[in-house]
Amino acid sequence: MRENRGGQEMKFIGRDHNPGASTMWLAGGGVKPGFSLGETDPIGYKATTDRVSTQDLQATILHSLGLKHNHLTYPFQGLDQTLPGVTEPARVVHEIFT
């Protein structure tokens, strides 16, 4: 993606971060070899199917390490926090495991 803030051309042209889609490779930990999950639109701008949130990804990685993401808590400002967060429940993406 090319950086363009508010319709103004930027002096230094470069790649910008894309909040709508990203790619990650996982290996080991029981992940299916050669498996792909999800799709983007034709130009890779936005995820269209099988979206995985950052919290779900973190819960899935912890699961592959043999840890239960919802049991790892620490107290912070009167609330027991979990590593993936507490605002919305994280799920383990079991579809990627053998």
N, C-alpha and C positions, 0 to 999 in steps of 0.2 A: 504494500500500500504506500502511496506517496503522501507525505505530510502536506496538509492543506487546512489551515485553521481559519474558519469563518470566511471561506471563499478567497482568502488572500494568498497570493503566491509567496512562498517562503524563500528567503535568500539562499539558504542551504538546503538543497533538494536531497532527500534521502528516504529511506524506508521508515515507516511509522509502525507502531504496534497495532495489531488487528485484534480488537476485543471480541469479534464475532466468531472467530474460528482459529484453531491452532492444531498442531500435529505433535504427537508424542510417541516415541517408540519405547516399548517395554520388553524386557527379555528376562527369562528365568522366573523363579518364584511361582511356577505352575501356569504361566501365561501361554496360551496356544501359539505355537510357532506359525508365522505367516498369516496371522489373523488380522483382519481390519474391521474396525467398528466405526460407523458413522459416515456421513457424507457432507459435503459443502455444496453451495450453489456452483454453477459452472466456472466462475472466476475465483472461487475460494474465499469469498468475502464473508459468508455467513454459514454457520452450521445448519443443515436442514433436517437430518435424521439422526436418531440415536445420540442426542446431545448429552454430554457428561459435564457436570459442573466441576469447578475446582475442588469443592468439598468432597464430591464423589470420587474424584481422582485420588485425592489424599487418602480417603478411607480405603480405597482399593489397593493402593501401594502399601499401606499399613497392614492390610489383610494378607498381602503376598509375603510380608515379612513375618507373619504369624502373630500379629498383634490385633487386638480388638479395639477399633478406633473409639467406640463409645465407652470403653472402660478406662481409657487413659485420660484422667481428669486432673485438673489442678485448680486450686481456689484463686480467683481473681476478682476483686471488688465485690465480694459477697456472692459470687456465682461460681459454680463448678464448671469451668470451661473444658471443652474437649479440643483436641488438635484440629479437627476439621471445622470447629466452630459450633455454636449453639443456636444460631438464628434460624437455620432450617436443618432438618435431619439429613445427615449424609448417608448414602447407601453404597454398598460394595457392588461394583459392576461385575457380577458373576459370569456374564457372557464371555469374558475374555479368558477365563481359566479352563484348563483341560479337564 
